[in-house]
Amino acid sequence: MEQIAKGEGRFYIAGDGKDLAEITYRTEESTGNLVIDHTYVSEDLRGQGAGEKLVRAVVDLAREEKVKIVPECPYAAHQFEKHAEYRDLLK
């Protein structure tokens, strides 16, 4: 699998000159918390854990910045239900 890269308000996996997977987030101005609003994984990467790795990248960022996460995206919300070790970051 390709390497995860960080962009403005997103983490992504690119290959062949296009994005193969992406997770986008924004920072709440009042709290600094990260709001995950979208996750996309192309057919090329489905079933390979790309989405989970992208959620983990945002989790790691939130831990570094000492902020919480609001998982508005259904996929991200599912990952927070699935991974008990993320729940301390839930807002």
NORZI-V943980 format. One record per backbone hydrogen bond with DSSP energy under -1.0 kcal/mol. CO is the residue of the C=O (numbers start at 1). NH is the residue of the N-H. If there is no record, write none. Layout:
# NORZI-V943980
co:CO nh:NH
co:CO nh:NH
This chain:
# NORZI-V943980
co:5 nh:12
co:7 nh:10
co:9 nh:25
co:10 nh:7
co:11 nh:23
co:12 nh:5
co:13 nh:20
co:13 nh:21
co:15 nh:18
co:18 nh:15
co:20 nh:42
co:21 nh:13
co:22 nh:40
co:23 nh:11
co:24 nh:37
co:24 nh:38
co:26 nh:35
co:28 nh:32
co:33 nh:28
co:34 nh:70
co:35 nh:26
co:36 nh:72
co:36 nh:73
co:38 nh:24
co:40 nh:22
co:42 nh:45
co:42 nh:46
co:45 nh:48
co:49 nh:53
co:50 nh:54
co:51 nh:55
co:52 nh:56
co:53 nh:57
co:54 nh:58
co:55 nh:59
co:56 nh:60
co:57 nh:61
co:58 nh:62
co:59 nh:63
co:60 nh:64
co:61 nh:65
co:62 nh:67
co:68 nh:34
co:69 nh:91
co:70 nh:36
co:70 nh:72
co:73 nh:77
co:74 nh:78
co:75 nh:79
co:76 nh:80
co:77 nh:81
co:78 nh:82
co:79 nh:83
co:83 nh:86
co:84 nh:87
co:86 nh:89
co:87 nh:90
co:89 nh:69
